[in-house]
């Protein structure tokens, strides 16, 4: 809270969502985080991989990982 950062961890079910569902879900989290006055948002999967973050410019969440590329 001191740095005004919010970290949200999601389950592997993230990778089962359609792209539009991922966008909607992540943007809702972004909107809530902004309402709560957090400056930075990071969304991670269970392994700690960054899958989405707040935008530097604009109003839409930045999705970095839509599929689980475990090899």
Secondary structure, DSSP 8 states (H G I E B T S, - for coil): -TT-EEEEE--GGGGGS-HHHHHHHHHHHHHHHHHTT-SEEEEE-TT--EEEE--SSSSS-EE---S----
